[in-house]
Amino acid sequence: MQPRLSSQRNAAMTLFEVGVVIAIVMVLAVLLLPALSKATRRSSKLGCTNCLKQIGLAYRIWEGDNSDLSPMAVPTKSGGAMEMAATGNVAQVFQVMSNELSLTKILVCPEDTARIGATNFAELSNSNISYFVGLDVTNDVNPQLMLSGDSNFQVGGVPLRPGLRSIGTNDPVAWMATRHINSGNIGLADGSVQATMASSLRQLLQLTGLETNHLALP
């Protein structure tokens, strides 16, 4: 018996149909890309928040082993970083907390493309760190003091350079457009992390109760 031949022709898309499919895919891509970009940025911001929470926890653990004092309040000879912090050496503060921090990568904000994390704490320098150190925090008595946070400040439209910096409660401080698009994260002495715009950043400065906040910027 001979096999029966199908009377149907093989289906194939015409050039017109292919063009329609491509057009639909392109339209969907245009519609979805902004949403995907926004989701990616939101994920990076959450990553920054998590980094600062881990840093805040490391401070609390370190303080628990050092008479409830922060590394900025303990002399170097006693295992702290008081003298180095006073010179703006942010890396030294985090180096003395290496056991509590465990990983150097949490010292770099996911959206800080200008920084590359150090491979280990021995090689850590200010260039491997995205976050400032609040020099006014010596213990946890004042939970509203600024402990750490994004370092991309500007005052009066002028970016703050690395090193020791003072920000007054009435200074026109704001965030630079880099990292979180004119916003930033601040870790407080109580371990919480606040996402802020320029106005809420100034409010946080006022809530510290200090006329001037002293920071070490990497």
TAJO-V678897 format. One record per backbone hydrogen bond with DSSP energy under -0.5 kcal/mol. NH is the residue of the N-H (numbers start at 1). CO is the residue of the C=O. If there is no record, write none. Layout:
BEGIN
NH/CO ; NH/CO
END
This chain:
BEGIN
18/14 ; 19/15 ; 20/16 ; 21/17 ; 22/18 ; 23/19 ; 24/20 ; 25/21 ; 26/22 ; 27/23 ; 28/24 ; 29/25 ; 30/26 ; 31/27 ; 32/28 ; 33/29 ; 34/30 ; 35/31 ; 36/32 ; 37/33 ; 38/34 ; 39/35 ; 40/36 ; 41/37 ; 42/38 ; 43/39 ; 44/40 ; 45/41 ; 46/42 ; 47/43 ; 48/44 ; 49/45 ; 50/46 ; 51/47 ; 52/48 ; 53/49 ; 54/50 ; 55/51 ; 56/52 ; 57/53 ; 58/54 ; 59/55 ; 60/56 ; 61/57 ; 62/58 ; 63/59 ; 64/60 ; 65/61 ; 65/62 ; 66/63 ; 68/63 ; 69/63 ; 69/66 ; 70/138 ; 73/70 ; 74/71 ; 78/75 ; 79/76 ; 80/75 ; 81/71 ; 82/74 ; 85/81 ; 86/82 ; 87/84 ; 88/85 ; 89/84 ; 90/88 ; 93/89 ; 94/90 ; 95/91 ; 96/92 ; 98/95 ; 101/97 ; 102/98 ; 103/101 ; 106/103 ; 107/104 ; 108/105 ; 112/109 ; 113/111 ; 115/112 ; 116/127 ; 123/120 ; 124/121 ; 128/125 ; 129/126 ; 130/107 ; 131/107 ; 132/149 ; 133/216 ; 134/147 ; 135/133 ; 135/214 ; 136/214 ; 137/134 ; 138/136 ; 143/141 ; 145/142 ; 147/145 ; 147/187 ; 148/187 ; 149/132 ; 150/185 ; 151/130 ; 153/151 ; 154/174 ; 155/158 ; 156/172 ; 158/155 ; 159/157 ; 160/153 ; 163/217 ; 165/215 ; 167/213 ; 169/211 ; 171/168 ; 173/171 ; 174/154 ; 176/152 ; 180/178 ; 180/183 ; 181/177 ; 182/176 ; 184/196 ; 186/194 ; 187/148 ; 188/186 ; 188/192 ; 189/145 ; 190/143 ; 191/188 ; 194/186 ; 196/184 ; 196/194 ; 201/197 ; 202/198 ; 203/199 ; 204/200 ; 205/201 ; 206/202 ; 207/203 ; 208/204 ; 208/205 ; 209/206 ; 210/205 ; 213/167 ; 215/165 ; 215/213 ; 216/133 ; 217/163 ; 217/215
END
